[in-house]
């Protein structure tokens, strides 16, 4: 039987990404490092809720954090995280276009 550890790990990353706020955070951090406060200001997510999301994303390896004085900075752990999310968004848009084309065909 094949070792399925890689699939389990892959699934765990996907579960960590399975939240619209977390996907927005990835989009916001795509090419920059921001403080907790900056992320909160951009997303409008309440502090306690944002803290939980960021903590989960750090523990799952999606984000990295470091502290400077009173500020905690967050960034993507690597550029492939942003690329993967953009690719999934492209798949979503392509699916929506196909569905729209199908609906338009039936409406004629």
Long-range contacts (C-beta under 8 A, 24 or more apart in sequence): 12-60, 13-60, 13-61, 13-62, 16-56, 16-57, 16-60, 16-62, 17-62, 17-85, 19-53, 21-45, 21-49, 21-50, 21-53, 22-53, 22-56, 22-57, 22-62, 23-85, 25-53, 25-54, 25-57, 25-63, 25-74, 26-62, 26-76, 26-81, 26-82, 26-85, 27-82, 27-85, 29-63, 29-74, 29-75, 29-76, 29-82, 30-76, 30-82, 31-82, 32-75, 33-73, 33-74, 33-75, 34-73, 34-74, 34-75, 35-71, 35-72, 35-73, 35-74, 36-71, 36-72, 36-74, 37-71, 39-74
